[in-house]
Amino acid sequence: LIENEYLGLENGILDQSAILLSRSGCLTCMNCK
């Protein structure tokens, strides 16, 4: 991911998934096991 390789951030896929799967005014449930 760009964030990991270029910026050196140590974040996972949760941020990208939340952005892509969420809708305004709605609750998004994600099972991250």
Secondary structure as UniProt FT lines:
FT   HELIX           2..5
FT   HELIX           14..21
FT   TURN            24..25
//
